[in-house]
């Protein structure tokens, strides 16, 4: 089975641990790179093939509140680049505010996951199922 | 010019007009009095003149009688009339004011004197002497014939008659002229008084209209301004370039409005900042809290065997406090979120809304909830839901009775509904009635009732944002009645 490539953009290491545990629990096979903020993520994406990742990630899990460059700014920057435009971005955040959901929708994200992470919570279930589908799809390739 | 000066001047002007009217009428009344006096005097004059004329006749008859008969009684009546005429003359000359009449009277007197001198006295003497001798009688008879043959005496008498007639006619003419003058004066006075009164009424009503227009338009403007301020529109001012009392009132109102506007916007800004602050702080608190919770659950999941039962017990305590802290943060967030988001209005049947509220409250099946006939309102459903949810939740939770009862009903007022949530619970002492609406204030200890003290603060904030009131009637042990108002639209 081919692991799914994930770029996690998250500044809180405890959250990184939590996400890993949740993905494990969901039996998702993945390869993960992490960035601590938007800027780092952009550097990693640009540096692909160098010291960074070999190929573009299948999905990005992006926190909203981060230092230097927040999640929304990062997605905006990604959408501006022709070669990154198609990347599947997921928001992963503590905020369940309507404003944030609307802003994410406007940027065309693939899913919205709320912390604390629960695989079967009504707010995050769709996003997790989509990730599992993506993984299954990639395995069949 | 000041309004008070306007009023004073108008009053003074009208007073002046009325004074003139009064003076003119006073003059007229004086004229009437003078005329009255004249009339009575004139009557006297005519009467006395008549008496004088009659006396002359008496004298003529007396003289002739005496001359013919020699009877003394004739000469006596002559003397009486003559004496009386002397006094009448004195009185008449004192009564007469008209110079031509005086002249006429003088002429009458002269004629009378002439008659007395030429006829009466000589004939009287001759008659007295005629009794002495026959010769004397003859000479008297001759003298008598001689005197009356000429007819001169007759012409004096008829001249006297003419003069008397003229005297009377002239007197009547004067009287007529006086009456005419008086009538003209009365007419003139009436016309003038009427004109002055009309003028005063016109002047008064013109000035009153001017003042009312000047005042009422501006008062209306001020009333509108006050209404604007009352509904929260502070950016209003009155343009008034006058320099009277109302203008200074207008300036004060403008000043008040601008101060209000400034203070309100300061207040709004600090409220917004406070909400922003609460939002950011509570949001940032959520992360670490969740982190701690995560670590504890990982310990429980992966290392259950390695920790002692005591540690497990402590971990459970920590988890409990994390839940409490998260509830507080969540409460603070929802408190700060009120009136942040634009709410859409929808048709809300309140009975159905209460049903939804109860479905979301665990344990409501054990409570007897009696819901009255409630209206259907076009309003922000979510806000009304939150208000009812918090009130009903409290009514159910803080109830130590065997049989818990909650009653929900409504009273309709002109522009709003008044909703009641009544319970038979523990009740609240009056000293806490204010305090319970302050955020994070609770009356029950947190260990027995996991209460954040946010619910009623949220209720209060929602009602404040809609400019509505909440009231509480409650006594310890006697249950509570919370009532709040909600606009119909």
Interface residues (C-beta under 8 A of the other chain):
Chain A: X12 X14 X15 X17 X18 X21 X65 X94 X95 X97 X98 X99 X115 X116
Chain B: X283 X286 X287 X290 X291 X293 X294 X295 X298 X337 X341
